[in-house]
Amino acid sequence: MLSTPTSGCSLDRPGTSEEARTLRADLVGRARDIVPVLARNAARTEEQRRVVEENISLADEAGLYSIMKPKRLGGLETDIRTKLEVSRELARGCGSTAWVSTLMNVCSFFAGLFPDRAQRDVWESSPGARIAGVLAPSAEATRVDGGYRVTGSWGWASGCLHAQWAVVGFPVPDDRGEIVDQGLALVPMTDLRIEDTWHVAGMRGTGSNTLVARDVVIPEHRVISIPAAIGGRYATEHTDEALYRSAFVPVAAVVLAGPQLGLAQAALDLVVEKAPKRSVSYTFYDTQTEAPTVQLAVAKAASLVDAAHLFAYRAAADIDQAAADGTYPDYVARARVRMDTGAAIENAREAIRVLVSAHGAGSFAESSPLQRIWRDSEVASRHAVISPAISSEVYGRALLGLTDGVTALV
């Protein structure tokens, strides 16, 4: 396996303890240990349009679904940098497994923002419970005694095939039926139906299908306000827990860069490994290693991968430092995290494109992992929360003193 500067990128918040660094290294090591199995199962995951259970079980046994869960409920409660590195490592083996794991972990972070009673509903009797979710308020609700009655559907719910709970968005009505807020609700998967709608070109194995609810009653303590959360006003009583002081939208955005980092790294490793064994067709170069065009492409791609890591890790450091300090980042700081995330996504995606071209037309053989890496990156990088174009607009406007008019998700 190629050891590149990206794998040792040290950008981190200054106050990170030795204990936290040791735990991070251990968790990344556990992820690394299962990469060969994930890679071996990647084609089957794609064919079945769901992550094979062996992958989920191995990640679970390694504690990789506990990294965003509160310590007081049996979790590891790590920081965002650790979350990125674990996702990155998993993606070196399988993009779909990394994506599903990323989404279920960030949904555990969301659950950590709820009142203690709701968190205990999820984890007290089932410590291994995993959570999927969709923030979009694509449902209808009516106020009932002690809560809300909700009917609707939510796509695309990555992780829903492996989760026991879901977080879903809905418009919150008052007693007269007028919409007064946007809520995020914790709902047991037993109250929901999964509709098979995930038929896509890339990230096929994520099984990001549609959740459907019909007249589901959600108690009030399992609902939080998304606008309040965006502003840093969380419902958890445990305000001493740094992780759950992290900025809502910046976390939701930057975690999606983790799989992209791993996909780009996997592509770089594969092309470098294969170059001494592949010729450049219709030239006098017996191996790609000898060809300046390939040398230049590999250098460019490696630099793009480095840049992707640096942008993502700076964003994570900003989030982690503010959470540790007990301060909520202002609008410009949050906008920069979105910008950094978009830049990380663009650099990782471009690195993969460069590597596919350098490797040659064989990249697109069904037997080549490169074509799956390329498709996974192209699809995942279009997630609306990490749109580089929208993120650029948000950041540019923020620098010019404009803090509205584009999106609430900053």
Contacts in CASP RR format, 6 or more apart in sequence:
PFRMAT RR
TARGET T0000
AUTHOR 0000-0000-0000
METHOD contacts of the structure
MODEL  1
MLSTPTSGCSLDRPGTSEEARTLRADLVGRARDIVPVLARNAARTEEQRR
VVEENISLADEAGLYSIMKPKRLGGLETDIRTKLEVSRELARGCGSTAWV
STLMNVCSFFAGLFPDRAQRDVWESSPGARIAGVLAPSAEATRVDGGYRV
TGSWGWASGCLHAQWAVVGFPVPDDRGEIVDQGLALVPMTDLRIEDTWHV
AGMRGTGSNTLVARDVVIPEHRVISIPAAIGGRYATEHTDEALYRSAFVP
VAAVVLAGPQLGLAQAALDLVVEKAPKRSVSYTFYDTQTEAPTVQLAVAK
AASLVDAAHLFAYRAAADIDQAAADGTYPDYVARARVRMDTGAAIENARE
AIRVLVSAHGAGSFAESSPLQRIWRDSEVASRHAVISPAISSEVYGRALL
GLTDGVTALV
1 269 0 8 1.000
2 268 0 8 1.000
2 269 0 8 1.000
2 272 0 8 1.000
2 273 0 8 1.000
4 265 0 8 1.000
4 268 0 8 1.000
4 269 0 8 1.000
4 302 0 8 1.000
4 305 0 8 1.000
4 306 0 8 1.000
5 302 0 8 1.000
5 306 0 8 1.000
6 261 0 8 1.000
6 265 0 8 1.000
6 302 0 8 1.000
6 305 0 8 1.000
6 306 0 8 1.000
6 308 0 8 1.000
6 309 0 8 1.000
7 265 0 8 1.000
9 306 0 8 1.000
9 309 0 8 1.000
9 310 0 8 1.000
9 313 0 8 1.000
11 309 0 8 1.000
11 310 0 8 1.000
11 313 0 8 1.000
11 314 0 8 1.000
11 317 0 8 1.000
12 21 0 8 1.000
12 81 0 8 1.000
12 313 0 8 1.000
12 317 0 8 1.000
13 79 0 8 1.000
13 81 0 8 1.000
13 317 0 8 1.000
13 320 0 8 1.000
13 321 0 8 1.000
13 324 0 8 1.000
14 321 0 8 1.000
15 321 0 8 1.000
15 324 0 8 1.000
16 79 0 8 1.000
16 81 0 8 1.000
16 320 0 8 1.000
20 78 0 8 1.000
20 79 0 8 1.000
20 82 0 8 1.000
23 76 0 8 1.000
23 78 0 8 1.000
23 82 0 8 1.000
24 78 0 8 1.000
24 79 0 8 1.000
24 81 0 8 1.000
24 82 0 8 1.000
24 85 0 8 1.000
27 62 0 8 1.000
27 63 0 8 1.000
27 64 0 8 1.000
27 67 0 8 1.000
27 76 0 8 1.000
27 78 0 8 1.000
27 82 0 8 1.000
27 85 0 8 1.000
27 86 0 8 1.000
28 82 0 8 1.000
28 85 0 8 1.000
28 86 0 8 1.000
28 89 0 8 1.000
29 89 0 8 1.000
30 62 0 8 1.000
30 63 0 8 1.000
30 64 0 8 1.000
31 59 0 8 1.000
31 62 0 8 1.000
31 64 0 8 1.000
31 86 0 8 1.000
31 89 0 8 1.000
31 90 0 8 1.000
32 89 0 8 1.000
32 92 0 8 1.000
33 62 0 8 1.000
34 55 0 8 1.000
34 58 0 8 1.000
34 59 0 8 1.000
34 62 0 8 1.000
34 90 0 8 1.000
35 89 0 8 1.000
35 90 0 8 1.000
35 92 0 8 1.000
35 93 0 8 1.000
36 93 0 8 1.000
37 54 0 8 1.000
37 55 0 8 1.000
37 58 0 8 1.000
38 55 0 8 1.000
38 58 0 8 1.000
38 90 0 8 1.000
38 93 0 8 1.000
38 94 0 8 1.000
38 97 0 8 1.000
39 92 0 8 1.000
39 93 0 8 1.000
39 94 0 8 1.000
39 369 0 8 1.000
41 52 0 8 1.000
41 54 0 8 1.000
41 55 0 8 1.000
41 94 0 8 1.000
41 97 0 8 1.000
42 93 0 8 1.000
42 94 0 8 1.000
42 95 0 8 1.000
42 96 0 8 1.000
42 97 0 8 1.000
42 369 0 8 1.000
42 372 0 8 1.000
43 372 0 8 1.000
44 52 0 8 1.000
45 51 0 8 1.000
45 52 0 8 1.000
45 55 0 8 1.000
45 94 0 8 1.000
45 96 0 8 1.000
45 97 0 8 1.000
45 205 0 8 1.000
46 96 0 8 1.000
46 204 0 8 1.000
46 205 0 8 1.000
46 372 0 8 1.000
48 205 0 8 1.000
49 198 0 8 1.000
49 199 0 8 1.000
49 204 0 8 1.000
49 205 0 8 1.000
49 207 0 8 1.000
50 161 0 8 1.000
50 205 0 8 1.000
50 206 0 8 1.000
50 207 0 8 1.000
51 94 0 8 1.000
51 96 0 8 1.000
51 97 0 8 1.000
51 100 0 8 1.000
51 159 0 8 1.000
51 161 0 8 1.000
51 162 0 8 1.000
51 205 0 8 1.000
51 206 0 8 1.000
51 207 0 8 1.000
55 94 0 8 1.000
55 97 0 8 1.000
56 97 0 8 1.000
56 100 0 8 1.000
56 162 0 8 1.000
59 65 0 8 1.000
59 90 0 8 1.000
59 97 0 8 1.000
59 101 0 8 1.000
60 128 0 8 1.000
63 76 0 8 1.000
64 86 0 8 1.000
64 90 0 8 1.000
64 101 0 8 1.000
64 105 0 8 1.000
65 101 0 8 1.000
65 104 0 8 1.000
65 105 0 8 1.000
65 108 0 8 1.000
65 128 0 8 1.000
65 130 0 8 1.000
66 74 0 8 1.000
66 75 0 8 1.000
66 76 0 8 1.000
66 128 0 8 1.000
67 75 0 8 1.000
67 76 0 8 1.000
67 77 0 8 1.000
67 78 0 8 1.000
67 82 0 8 1.000
67 83 0 8 1.000
67 86 0 8 1.000
67 105 0 8 1.000
68 77 0 8 1.000
68 78 0 8 1.000
68 83 0 8 1.000
68 105 0 8 1.000
68 106 0 8 1.000
68 108 0 8 1.000
68 109 0 8 1.000
68 112 0 8 1.000
68 243 0 8 1.000
69 75 0 8 1.000
69 76 0 8 1.000
69 77 0 8 1.000
69 108 0 8 1.000
69 111 0 8 1.000
69 112 0 8 1.000
69 123 0 8 1.000
70 77 0 8 1.000
70 112 0 8 1.000
70 119 0 8 1.000
70 123 0 8 1.000
70 238 0 8 1.000
70 241 0 8 1.000
70 243 0 8 1.000
70 244 0 8 1.000
71 77 0 8 1.000
71 241 0 8 1.000
72 238 0 8 1.000
73 119 0 8 1.000
73 120 0 8 1.000
73 123 0 8 1.000
73 124 0 8 1.000
73 127 0 8 1.000
74 123 0 8 1.000
74 127 0 8 1.000
77 241 0 8 1.000
77 243 0 8 1.000
78 243 0 8 1.000
79 242 0 8 1.000
79 243 0 8 1.000
79 316 0 8 1.000
79 320 0 8 1.000
79 323 0 8 1.000
80 246 0 8 1.000
80 251 0 8 1.000
80 254 0 8 1.000
80 255 0 8 1.000
80 316 0 8 1.000
80 319 0 8 1.000
80 320 0 8 1.000
81 313 0 8 1.000
81 316 0 8 1.000
81 317 0 8 1.000
81 320 0 8 1.000
83 102 0 8 1.000
83 105 0 8 1.000
83 106 0 8 1.000
83 255 0 8 1.000
83 316 0 8 1.000
84 254 0 8 1.000
84 255 0 8 1.000
84 257 0 8 1.000
84 258 0 8 1.000
84 261 0 8 1.000
84 312 0 8 1.000
84 313 0 8 1.000
84 316 0 8 1.000
86 101 0 8 1.000
86 105 0 8 1.000
87 98 0 8 1.000
87 101 0 8 1.000
87 102 0 8 1.000
87 105 0 8 1.000
87 255 0 8 1.000
87 258 0 8 1.000
87 259 0 8 1.000
87 261 0 8 1.000
87 262 0 8 1.000
88 98 0 8 1.000
88 258 0 8 1.000
88 259 0 8 1.000
88 261 0 8 1.000
88 262 0 8 1.000
88 265 0 8 1.000
89 262 0 8 1.000
90 97 0 8 1.000
90 98 0 8 1.000
90 101 0 8 1.000
90 259 0 8 1.000
90 262 0 8 1.000
91 97 0 8 1.000
91 98 0 8 1.000
91 99 0 8 1.000
91 258 0 8 1.000
91 259 0 8 1.000
91 260 0 8 1.000
91 261 0 8 1.000
91 262 0 8 1.000
91 263 0 8 1.000
91 265 0 8 1.000
91 266 0 8 1.000
92 262 0 8 1.000
92 263 0 8 1.000
92 265 0 8 1.000
92 266 0 8 1.000
92 269 0 8 1.000
93 266 0 8 1.000
95 203 0 8 1.000
95 259 0 8 1.000
95 262 0 8 1.000
95 263 0 8 1.000
95 373 0 8 1.000
95 376 0 8 1.000
95 380 0 8 1.000
96 203 0 8 1.000
96 204 0 8 1.000
96 205 0 8 1.000
96 206 0 8 1.000
96 207 0 8 1.000
96 376 0 8 1.000
98 258 0 8 1.000
98 259 0 8 1.000
98 262 0 8 1.000
98 263 0 8 1.000
99 158 0 8 1.000
99 203 0 8 1.000
99 206 0 8 1.000
99 259 0 8 1.000
99 376 0 8 1.000
99 380 0 8 1.000
100 158 0 8 1.000
100 159 0 8 1.000
100 162 0 8 1.000
100 205 0 8 1.000
100 206 0 8 1.000
100 207 0 8 1.000
102 255 0 8 1.000
102 256 0 8 1.000
102 258 0 8 1.000
102 259 0 8 1.000
103 132 0 8 1.000
103 133 0 8 1.000
103 158 0 8 1.000
103 159 0 8 1.000
104 130 0 8 1.000
104 131 0 8 1.000
104 132 0 8 1.000
104 158 0 8 1.000
104 159 0 8 1.000
104 162 0 8 1.000
104 163 0 8 1.000
105 255 0 8 1.000
106 251 0 8 1.000
106 252 0 8 1.000
106 255 0 8 1.000
107 131 0 8 1.000
107 132 0 8 1.000
107 133 0 8 1.000
107 163 0 8 1.000
107 166 0 8 1.000
107 167 0 8 1.000
108 130 0 8 1.000
108 131 0 8 1.000
109 243 0 8 1.000
109 244 0 8 1.000
109 246 0 8 1.000
109 251 0 8 1.000
110 131 0 8 1.000
110 167 0 8 1.000
110 184 0 8 1.000
111 118 0 8 1.000
111 119 0 8 1.000
111 122 0 8 1.000
111 131 0 8 1.000
111 165 0 8 1.000
111 167 0 8 1.000
111 186 0 8 1.000
112 119 0 8 1.000
112 236 0 8 1.000
112 244 0 8 1.000
113 224 0 8 1.000
113 229 0 8 1.000
113 234 0 8 1.000
113 235 0 8 1.000
113 236 0 8 1.000
113 244 0 8 1.000
113 248 0 8 1.000
114 186 0 8 1.000
114 221 0 8 1.000
114 222 0 8 1.000
114 224 0 8 1.000
114 235 0 8 1.000
114 236 0 8 1.000
115 221 0 8 1.000
115 224 0 8 1.000
115 235 0 8 1.000
115 236 0 8 1.000
115 237 0 8 1.000
116 236 0 8 1.000
116 237 0 8 1.000
116 238 0 8 1.000
117 221 0 8 1.000
118 186 0 8 1.000
118 221 0 8 1.000
118 222 0 8 1.000
118 235 0 8 1.000
119 236 0 8 1.000
121 186 0 8 1.000
121 222 0 8 1.000
122 129 0 8 1.000
122 131 0 8 1.000
122 165 0 8 1.000
122 186 0 8 1.000
123 129 0 8 1.000
126 164 0 8 1.000
128 164 0 8 1.000
129 163 0 8 1.000
129 164 0 8 1.000
129 165 0 8 1.000
130 159 0 8 1.000
130 162 0 8 1.000
130 163 0 8 1.000
130 164 0 8 1.000
130 165 0 8 1.000
131 163 0 8 1.000
131 164 0 8 1.000
131 165 0 8 1.000
131 166 0 8 1.000
131 167 0 8 1.000
131 186 0 8 1.000
132 157 0 8 1.000
132 158 0 8 1.000
132 159 0 8 1.000
132 160 0 8 1.000
132 162 0 8 1.000
132 163 0 8 1.000
132 165 0 8 1.000
132 166 0 8 1.000
132 167 0 8 1.000
132 189 0 8 1.000
132 211 0 8 1.000
133 154 0 8 1.000
133 157 0 8 1.000
133 158 0 8 1.000
133 159 0 8 1.000
133 160 0 8 1.000
133 163 0 8 1.000
133 166 0 8 1.000
133 167 0 8 1.000
133 168 0 8 1.000
133 211 0 8 1.000
134 154 0 8 1.000
134 155 0 8 1.000
134 156 0 8 1.000
134 157 0 8 1.000
134 166 0 8 1.000
134 167 0 8 1.000
134 168 0 8 1.000
134 169 0 8 1.000
134 211 0 8 1.000
135 167 0 8 1.000
135 169 0 8 1.000
135 184 0 8 1.000
135 226 0 8 1.000
135 252 0 8 1.000
136 154 0 8 1.000
136 155 0 8 1.000
136 169 0 8 1.000
137 169 0 8 1.000
137 170 0 8 1.000
137 171 0 8 1.000
137 182 0 8 1.000
137 183 0 8 1.000
137 226 0 8 1.000
138 152 0 8 1.000
138 153 0 8 1.000
138 154 0 8 1.000
138 155 0 8 1.000
138 169 0 8 1.000
138 170 0 8 1.000
139 150 0 8 1.000
139 151 0 8 1.000
139 152 0 8 1.000
139 153 0 8 1.000
139 154 0 8 1.000
139 168 0 8 1.000
139 169 0 8 1.000
139 170 0 8 1.000
139 171 0 8 1.000
139 213 0 8 1.000
140 150 0 8 1.000
140 151 0 8 1.000
140 152 0 8 1.000
140 170 0 8 1.000
140 171 0 8 1.000
141 148 0 8 1.000
141 149 0 8 1.000
141 150 0 8 1.000
141 151 0 8 1.000
141 170 0 8 1.000
141 171 0 8 1.000
141 172 0 8 1.000
141 173 0 8 1.000
142 148 0 8 1.000
142 149 0 8 1.000
142 173 0 8 1.000
142 177 0 8 1.000
143 173 0 8 1.000
143 174 0 8 1.000
143 175 0 8 1.000
143 177 0 8 1.000
144 217 0 8 1.000
146 219 0 8 1.000
146 220 0 8 1.000
147 217 0 8 1.000
147 218 0 8 1.000
147 219 0 8 1.000
147 220 0 8 1.000
147 223 0 8 1.000
148 170 0 8 1.000
148 172 0 8 1.000
148 173 0 8 1.000
148 185 0 8 1.000
148 217 0 8 1.000
148 218 0 8 1.000
148 220 0 8 1.000
148 223 0 8 1.000
149 215 0 8 1.000
149 216 0 8 1.000
149 217 0 8 1.000
149 218 0 8 1.000
150 168 0 8 1.000
150 170 0 8 1.000
150 185 0 8 1.000
150 187 0 8 1.000
150 213 0 8 1.000
150 215 0 8 1.000
150 216 0 8 1.000
150 217 0 8 1.000
150 218 0 8 1.000
151 213 0 8 1.000
151 214 0 8 1.000
151 215 0 8 1.000
151 216 0 8 1.000
152 170 0 8 1.000
152 212 0 8 1.000
152 213 0 8 1.000
152 214 0 8 1.000
153 195 0 8 1.000
153 210 0 8 1.000
153 211 0 8 1.000
153 212 0 8 1.000
153 213 0 8 1.000
154 166 0 8 1.000
154 168 0 8 1.000
154 169 0 8 1.000
154 210 0 8 1.000
154 211 0 8 1.000
155 197 0 8 1.000
155 208 0 8 1.000
155 209 0 8 1.000
155 210 0 8 1.000
155 211 0 8 1.000
156 197 0 8 1.000
156 198 0 8 1.000
156 208 0 8 1.000
156 209 0 8 1.000
156 210 0 8 1.000
157 166 0 8 1.000
157 194 0 8 1.000
157 208 0 8 1.000
157 209 0 8 1.000
157 210 0 8 1.000
157 211 0 8 1.000
158 206 0 8 1.000
158 207 0 8 1.000
158 208 0 8 1.000
159 206 0 8 1.000
159 207 0 8 1.000
159 208 0 8 1.000
160 166 0 8 1.000
160 189 0 8 1.000
160 194 0 8 1.000
160 207 0 8 1.000
160 208 0 8 1.000
160 209 0 8 1.000
160 211 0 8 1.000
161 194 0 8 1.000
161 207 0 8 1.000
161 209 0 8 1.000
163 189 0 8 1.000
164 188 0 8 1.000
164 189 0 8 1.000
165 186 0 8 1.000
165 187 0 8 1.000
165 188 0 8 1.000
165 189 0 8 1.000
166 186 0 8 1.000
166 187 0 8 1.000
166 188 0 8 1.000
166 189 0 8 1.000
166 192 0 8 1.000
166 211 0 8 1.000
167 184 0 8 1.000
167 185 0 8 1.000
167 186 0 8 1.000
167 187 0 8 1.000
168 184 0 8 1.000
168 185 0 8 1.000
168 187 0 8 1.000
168 211 0 8 1.000
168 213 0 8 1.000
169 182 0 8 1.000
169 183 0 8 1.000
169 184 0 8 1.000
169 185 0 8 1.000
169 226 0 8 1.000
170 182 0 8 1.000
170 183 0 8 1.000
170 185 0 8 1.000
171 179 0 8 1.000
171 181 0 8 1.000
171 182 0 8 1.000
171 183 0 8 1.000
172 179 0 8 1.000
172 180 0 8 1.000
172 181 0 8 1.000
172 182 0 8 1.000
172 183 0 8 1.000
172 223 0 8 1.000
172 225 0 8 1.000
173 179 0 8 1.000
173 180 0 8 1.000
174 180 0 8 1.000
181 225 0 8 1.000
181 226 0 8 1.000
181 227 0 8 1.000
182 225 0 8 1.000
182 226 0 8 1.000
182 227 0 8 1.000
183 223 0 8 1.000
183 224 0 8 1.000
183 225 0 8 1.000
183 226 0 8 1.000
184 223 0 8 1.000
184 224 0 8 1.000
184 225 0 8 1.000
184 226 0 8 1.000
184 229 0 8 1.000
185 218 0 8 1.000
185 222 0 8 1.000
185 223 0 8 1.000
186 218 0 8 1.000
186 222 0 8 1.000
186 223 0 8 1.000
187 213 0 8 1.000
187 216 0 8 1.000
187 218 0 8 1.000
187 222 0 8 1.000
191 213 0 8 1.000
191 216 0 8 1.000
192 211 0 8 1.000
192 212 0 8 1.000
192 213 0 8 1.000
192 216 0 8 1.000
193 211 0 8 1.000
193 212 0 8 1.000
193 213 0 8 1.000
193 214 0 8 1.000
194 209 0 8 1.000
194 210 0 8 1.000
194 211 0 8 1.000
194 212 0 8 1.000
195 209 0 8 1.000
195 210 0 8 1.000
195 211 0 8 1.000
195 212 0 8 1.000
196 209 0 8 1.000
197 209 0 8 1.000
197 210 0 8 1.000
198 204 0 8 1.000
198 205 0 8 1.000
198 206 0 8 1.000
198 207 0 8 1.000
198 208 0 8 1.000
198 209 0 8 1.000
200 379 0 8 1.000
201 375 0 8 1.000
201 378 0 8 1.000
201 379 0 8 1.000
202 372 0 8 1.000
202 375 0 8 1.000
202 376 0 8 1.000
202 378 0 8 1.000
202 379 0 8 1.000
202 380 0 8 1.000
203 375 0 8 1.000
203 376 0 8 1.000
203 379 0 8 1.000
203 380 0 8 1.000
224 234 0 8 1.000
224 235 0 8 1.000
225 233 0 8 1.000
227 408 0 8 1.000
228 234 0 8 1.000
228 235 0 8 1.000
229 248 0 8 1.000
230 248 0 8 1.000
230 249 0 8 1.000
230 408 0 8 1.000
230 409 0 8 1.000
230 410 0 8 1.000
231 248 0 8 1.000
231 328 0 8 1.000
232 247 0 8 1.000
232 248 0 8 1.000
232 328 0 8 1.000
234 244 0 8 1.000
234 245 0 8 1.000
236 244 0 8 1.000
238 244 0 8 1.000
239 245 0 8 1.000
242 320 0 8 1.000
242 323 0 8 1.000
242 324 0 8 1.000
242 326 0 8 1.000
243 323 0 8 1.000
245 322 0 8 1.000
245 323 0 8 1.000
245 326 0 8 1.000
245 328 0 8 1.000
246 319 0 8 1.000
246 320 0 8 1.000
246 322 0 8 1.000
246 323 0 8 1.000
247 319 0 8 1.000
247 322 0 8 1.000
247 323 0 8 1.000
247 328 0 8 1.000
247 329 0 8 1.000
247 334 0 8 1.000
247 337 0 8 1.000
249 334 0 8 1.000
249 338 0 8 1.000
249 385 0 8 1.000
249 409 0 8 1.000
249 410 0 8 1.000
250 315 0 8 1.000
250 318 0 8 1.000
250 319 0 8 1.000
250 329 0 8 1.000
250 334 0 8 1.000
250 337 0 8 1.000
250 338 0 8 1.000
250 341 0 8 1.000
251 319 0 8 1.000
252 385 0 8 1.000
252 409 0 8 1.000
253 337 0 8 1.000
253 338 0 8 1.000
253 341 0 8 1.000
253 385 0 8 1.000
253 386 0 8 1.000
253 391 0 8 1.000
253 409 0 8 1.000
254 312 0 8 1.000
254 315 0 8 1.000
254 316 0 8 1.000
254 319 0 8 1.000
254 337 0 8 1.000
254 340 0 8 1.000
254 341 0 8 1.000
254 344 0 8 1.000
256 341 0 8 1.000
256 345 0 8 1.000
256 380 0 8 1.000
256 383 0 8 1.000
256 385 0 8 1.000
256 386 0 8 1.000
257 308 0 8 1.000
257 311 0 8 1.000
257 312 0 8 1.000
257 315 0 8 1.000
257 341 0 8 1.000
257 342 0 8 1.000
257 344 0 8 1.000
257 345 0 8 1.000
257 348 0 8 1.000
257 386 0 8 1.000
258 312 0 8 1.000
259 376 0 8 1.000
259 380 0 8 1.000
260 308 0 8 1.000
260 344 0 8 1.000
260 345 0 8 1.000
260 348 0 8 1.000
260 349 0 8 1.000
260 377 0 8 1.000
260 380 0 8 1.000
260 381 0 8 1.000
261 305 0 8 1.000
261 308 0 8 1.000
261 309 0 8 1.000
261 312 0 8 1.000
261 344 0 8 1.000
261 348 0 8 1.000
262 348 0 8 1.000
263 348 0 8 1.000
263 352 0 8 1.000
263 373 0 8 1.000
263 376 0 8 1.000
263 377 0 8 1.000
263 380 0 8 1.000
264 301 0 8 1.000
264 304 0 8 1.000
264 305 0 8 1.000
264 308 0 8 1.000
264 347 0 8 1.000
264 348 0 8 1.000
264 349 0 8 1.000
264 351 0 8 1.000
264 352 0 8 1.000
264 377 0 8 1.000
265 305 0 8 1.000
266 369 0 8 1.000
266 373 0 8 1.000
267 301 0 8 1.000
267 351 0 8 1.000
267 352 0 8 1.000
267 355 0 8 1.000
267 356 0 8 1.000
267 370 0 8 1.000
267 373 0 8 1.000
267 374 0 8 1.000
268 298 0 8 1.000
268 301 0 8 1.000
268 302 0 8 1.000
268 305 0 8 1.000
268 351 0 8 1.000
268 355 0 8 1.000
270 355 0 8 1.000
270 359 0 8 1.000
270 369 0 8 1.000
270 370 0 8 1.000
270 373 0 8 1.000
271 298 0 8 1.000
271 301 0 8 1.000
271 355 0 8 1.000
271 358 0 8 1.000
271 359 0 8 1.000
271 370 0 8 1.000
272 298 0 8 1.000
274 288 0 8 1.000
274 359 0 8 1.000
275 287 0 8 1.000
275 288 0 8 1.000
275 289 0 8 1.000
275 294 0 8 1.000
275 298 0 8 1.000
276 287 0 8 1.000
276 288 0 8 1.000
276 289 0 8 1.000
277 287 0 8 1.000
278 287 0 8 1.000
278 288 0 8 1.000
278 359 0 8 1.000
279 285 0 8 1.000
279 286 0 8 1.000
279 287 0 8 1.000
279 288 0 8 1.000
280 287 0 8 1.000
280 288 0 8 1.000
280 291 0 8 1.000
280 293 0 8 1.000
280 294 0 8 1.000
281 360 0 8 1.000
283 291 0 8 1.000
285 291 0 8 1.000
288 294 0 8 1.000
288 358 0 8 1.000
288 359 0 8 1.000
289 295 0 8 1.000
293 358 0 8 1.000
294 358 0 8 1.000
297 354 0 8 1.000
297 355 0 8 1.000
297 357 0 8 1.000
297 358 0 8 1.000
298 355 0 8 1.000
298 358 0 8 1.000
300 351 0 8 1.000
300 354 0 8 1.000
301 351 0 8 1.000
301 352 0 8 1.000
301 354 0 8 1.000
301 355 0 8 1.000
301 358 0 8 1.000
302 351 0 8 1.000
304 347 0 8 1.000
304 348 0 8 1.000
304 350 0 8 1.000
304 351 0 8 1.000
304 354 0 8 1.000
305 347 0 8 1.000
305 348 0 8 1.000
305 351 0 8 1.000
307 343 0 8 1.000
307 344 0 8 1.000
307 347 0 8 1.000
308 343 0 8 1.000
308 344 0 8 1.000
308 345 0 8 1.000
308 347 0 8 1.000
308 348 0 8 1.000
308 351 0 8 1.000
309 344 0 8 1.000
311 340 0 8 1.000
311 341 0 8 1.000
311 342 0 8 1.000
311 343 0 8 1.000
311 344 0 8 1.000
311 347 0 8 1.000
312 340 0 8 1.000
312 341 0 8 1.000
312 344 0 8 1.000
314 340 0 8 1.000
315 336 0 8 1.000
315 337 0 8 1.000
315 340 0 8 1.000
315 341 0 8 1.000
315 344 0 8 1.000
318 329 0 8 1.000
318 333 0 8 1.000
318 336 0 8 1.000
318 337 0 8 1.000
318 340 0 8 1.000
319 329 0 8 1.000
319 337 0 8 1.000
322 328 0 8 1.000
322 329 0 8 1.000
322 333 0 8 1.000
329 337 0 8 1.000
331 398 0 8 1.000
331 403 0 8 1.000
331 410 0 8 1.000
332 398 0 8 1.000
332 399 0 8 1.000
334 410 0 8 1.000
335 391 0 8 1.000
335 394 0 8 1.000
335 395 0 8 1.000
335 396 0 8 1.000
335 397 0 8 1.000
335 398 0 8 1.000
335 399 0 8 1.000
335 410 0 8 1.000
336 395 0 8 1.000
336 398 0 8 1.000
338 386 0 8 1.000
338 391 0 8 1.000
338 394 0 8 1.000
338 395 0 8 1.000
338 410 0 8 1.000
339 391 0 8 1.000
339 392 0 8 1.000
339 394 0 8 1.000
339 395 0 8 1.000
339 396 0 8 1.000
341 386 0 8 1.000
341 391 0 8 1.000
342 386 0 8 1.000
342 387 0 8 1.000
342 388 0 8 1.000
342 391 0 8 1.000
342 392 0 8 1.000
343 388 0 8 1.000
345 381 0 8 1.000
345 386 0 8 1.000
345 388 0 8 1.000
346 381 0 8 1.000
346 388 0 8 1.000
348 377 0 8 1.000
348 381 0 8 1.000
349 377 0 8 1.000
349 378 0 8 1.000
349 381 0 8 1.000
352 373 0 8 1.000
352 374 0 8 1.000
352 377 0 8 1.000
353 374 0 8 1.000
355 370 0 8 1.000
356 363 0 8 1.000
356 364 0 8 1.000
356 370 0 8 1.000
356 371 0 8 1.000
356 374 0 8 1.000
357 363 0 8 1.000
359 370 0 8 1.000
362 368 0 8 1.000
362 370 0 8 1.000
363 370 0 8 1.000
363 371 0 8 1.000
363 374 0 8 1.000
364 370 0 8 1.000
364 371 0 8 1.000
365 371 0 8 1.000
384 390 0 8 1.000
385 409 0 8 1.000
390 406 0 8 1.000
390 407 0 8 1.000
393 406 0 8 1.000
394 406 0 8 1.000
394 407 0 8 1.000
394 410 0 8 1.000
396 402 0 8 1.000
397 403 0 8 1.000
397 405 0 8 1.000
397 406 0 8 1.000
398 410 0 8 1.000
403 410 0 8 1.000
END
